[in-house]
Amino acid sequence: MRAEHHVATFGADGGELVVGGVPLRRLADRVGSTPFFAYDRSLLDRRLDELRAALPGRLQLGYAVKANPMPAVVQHVARRVDWLDVASAHEMQVALDTGTATARVSFAGPGKTTTELVQAVAAGVLVEVESVGELDRLVLAGERVGVRPRAALRVNPDFAVRGSGMRMGGGPQQFGIDAEEVPGVLSDAADRDVDLLGFHVFAGSQNLSADLLVTAHTHTVELLLRLADKATQPVTYLNLGGGIGIPYFEKDEPVDLARVGAHLADLLSAEVAPALPDADVVLELGRYVVGECGVYVSRVVDVKRSRGQRYVVVDGGLHHHLAATGNFGQVIRRNYPLVVGDRLDPGAREPAHVVGCLCTPLDLLGSDVELPEVEVDDLVVVFQSGAYGATASPADFLGHPPAREVLV
Ligand SMILES: *Cc1c(COP(=O)(O)O)cnc(C)c1O
């Protein structure tokens, strides 16, 4: 989608972008220094309302904290979702600090240390087990703290989800237990000291195709019900993963959420309810919840020309927002939508490259972007920056100050 679409979503006032009801320059003054990430609380709420409206009432919503672990954001989201999904002991602490019931916190991710397992079991969170070895260590952790662990098996599915920006299931994987091994693991675990409550599949991220998501959800439910049939304990938890993407690039279109939701409603009533009427069925989302509510704001430090090309140099860059520079696993580098946030008025536009302040050509926020006349101190705004920003970037590289973060 084009940058104008995002300007309209946030709103503008007198040629300035408005974030959380505050015009950009005033917001920058209030934050005190650039660069910063700002997350718009009302857009966050709007997104959560849209999700609830589109998804079947029976489906529980989880928030994957790693997408944006800023405590104020997690606190805000926690009151509006059913589960928090964490991937480290630190994220678990952030989640528990929100007051979310420990039974509504799930802990996924490969390489959980024994210390982390002990902490998770002691807290009573649901551990999503990634391997047979981890299950062994989880049982030992339970013995150590004298608490029977609550767990689910993360399953590496016997199918792959096409269309995902990042694939995390199908074929050989570091994630989860291969689907064909699960029945054996279940029978081995039958008389061990662990509550195996159900299953988790997370097969891919950043998928924009409703068709492919619908297919993935169909396969996921079919697989999980097949495995639930082999369970030796009552199955009360089915986590279908998520993977709903957001439109980062000009040609991307938003996911047809109504279609995904209607299909999930059909699956739940036709397939899940007859087999497991009381199970908690969870969809866990990260970037779809927070990605579109956030902007990254940096200040122009220099404007220069080199052999006919215009370069706008800002005080931020790759060290705060790796993904926006195309270095977070992207195969092809494309521009995130960006604007000069204090010069939105219509007028002549000319191409420019927007580069960060790091001494590497990788630090490129915008290549050949149509921008107005730009001066030092103008504020460049990168949209779609609410997820995988500050904490997914190498903040120490070159030793510039970290970006501030505000929820407005
Ligand atoms: C990262 C992750 C998510 C969130 O992915 P998004 O693309 O941000 O929605 C969900 N579940 C698990 C297990 C993850 O590791």
The ligand as an SDF file (V2000), in Angstrom:
LIG
                    3D

 15 15  0  0  0  0  0  0  0  0999 V2000
    7.1550  -15.0450   16.2320 C   0  0  0  0  0  0  0  0  0  0  0  0
    6.0600  -15.9290   16.5800 C   0  0  0  0  0  0  0  0  0  0  0  0
    4.7320  -15.5090   16.4110 C   0  0  0  0  0  0  0  0  0  0  0  0
    4.3530  -14.1780   15.8360 C   0  0  0  0  0  0  0  0  0  0  0  0
    4.5650  -14.0730   14.4740 O   0  0  0  0  0  0  0  0  0  0  0  0
    3.9860  -12.8150   13.6870 P   0  0  0  0  0  0  0  0  0  0  0  0
    4.4460  -12.9780   12.2990 O   0  0  0  0  0  0  0  0  0  0  0  0
    4.5690  -11.5970   14.3430 O   0  0  0  0  0  0  0  0  0  0  0  0
    2.5180  -12.8350   13.8360 O   0  0  0  0  0  0  0  0  0  0  0  0
    3.7330  -16.3670   16.7940 C   0  0  0  0  0  0  0  0  0  0  0  0
    4.0150  -17.5770   17.3230 N   0  0  0  0  0  0  0  0  0  0  0  0
    5.2850  -18.0180   17.4950 C   0  0  0  0  0  0  0  0  0  0  0  0
    5.5230  -19.3440   18.0880 C   0  0  0  0  0  0  0  0  0  0  0  0
    6.3380  -17.2140   17.1330 C   0  0  0  0  0  0  0  0  0  0  0  0
    7.5830  -17.6570   17.2960 O   0  0  0  0  0  0  0  0  0  0  0  0
  1  2  1  0
  2  3  1  0
  2 14  2  0
  3  4  1  0
  3 10  2  0
  4  5  1  0
  5  6  1  0
  6  7  2  0
  6  8  1  0
  6  9  1  0
 10 11  1  0
 11 12  2  0
 12 13  1  0
 12 14  1  0
 14 15  1  0
M  END
$$$$
